[in-house]
Amino acid sequence: MSAQAELAQALAFLYVTFGHATDGTLTQEEMRTLAAKLGTRAPELTLEDLGQVLRSAVSAFMAVPTREARISTAQTHATILRDACDDAMRRAILSDLVEIAKADGQVSDEELAFIDQTAATLGVQREG
C-alpha cells in the first residue's frame, strides 16, 4: 500500500469512527458527507479505490470491540495524520468532522467532545 493510500485509510477510519462511535449510528447523510470529504482529501483515489478504502475502514472499525477502543484507535490515526499532513490539511480534516457532524441535522455532545479531542491530537483549534 502506498503512503497516500495509508493516509487515506487512516483518514477513513477517523471519519467512520467519528460518524458512528460518537452517537451510535452512521446515517446515510453522514456516510455521503464523509465519502465526499474523503474524496476531496484524497483526490488521487479513483471512485473504485475510494469505495475500497471506505469498506476497509468500516471492516477495521467493526473489528475493534468497544466504543472506547474505537475512539482510541481513531486518535492513533489522527496522530499519524498530524505527523504526515501540513497545518492546512489538519485544519481541513477538523472542518470535515464538523460538517460530518452537521450532516444529520444535529450535533451531539459526544461529537463535540470527539472534535475537541481530535483538534488537540492534530494540534489545531476548533473554530467557533
N, C-alpha and C positions, 0 to 999 in steps of 0.2 A: 504494500500500500504506500502510495506517495505521501510526502509530508502534507500536501494540500488536502488529500483525502483523509488523512488522520485528523487534521484540524476540523474538517467538515464533520467528521464523525463525533469529535468532542463537542462541537457546537450543537449538532443534532441531539446528542444526549442531554446537554444542558437545556435546550428548548423543550424537548419531550418531557423531561423531569419537571421542569417548571410548569408546563401545561397540565400535567397530570397529578403530580405529588402534592402540589400546594392546595388543591381543592378536591382531590379525589376523582376528577373526571377530566377528560380531554375532549372538548366539544368539537364538532365539525368546523366551526368558525375558528377556533384556536388552531386546529390542525392545518387548515388552509393558510392561516396567517403565518404559522411557524414554517410551513413549507415554502411560502413566498419569501420570507425573511432569509431562510437558509439559501435559497436560490440566489438572492441578492448578494449574500456574503460569500458565496462560493460560485461565482459565475462560470467558472471553468467546467462545472459539472453539467453533463447532459441531463435531460429530463429523466432518462432511464437511470443514470447514476444517482441522481437526487432521490429517486424513489428507493433505490437500493440502500442508500445511506440512511434514509428515514426508517425503512424496515429493519435494518440492522440496529439502529438506535432504540427502536421500540422493543426489539428482542432483548437487547442488552439491559434495558430498563426493567423488563419483566423478569429477567434472571436475578435481579437484586431483590432479596426477600422482604425488606421492610422499607417503609417510607423514610425513616431516618437514614438508613444506609443508602437509599437512592439519592437523597439530598446531599449526603456526604460525598458520594461518587460524582455528582454533578459539580460540586465545589472543587473536587480534584480536577475535573475537566476545565473548570473556569481558571484554575491555576495554570494549566497547560496553555490555555488561550491567552492569559495575561502575559506569559513569557514569550509567546510567539507573535503576538499582534501589537501593532502600534497603538498609541493613545486614541486616535480617531476610530479605529476599529473596535477597541474596547468600549468606547462611548456608544458606538452604533449597536453593539451587542446589548448593552444595557437598555438602549432605546427600544430595541426589538422586544425585550422582555416586557416592557411597559405596554407596547402595542399588542402583544400576545395576551397580556392580562386583560386588556380592554376589549378584546375580540368578542367575548361572550356577553358584553354589556355590563359586567360587574367586576370590580377589583376587590379581592378578599384581603383580609389582614395577613393571611398566610402568604399570598402572592407578594404583598408589600414587604414582608419580612424576608422572603427569598430574594427579591430585588435588592434590598439593602445589603444582605449578606453577600450577594454576588458582586455588588458595586465595591464592597470592601475588598473582596478577593481580587477583583480586576484592577483595583487601585484607582477607581473613578468615583465621582459623586453623582448621586441620582439628582436629576433636575426636578424642580417643583416638588 
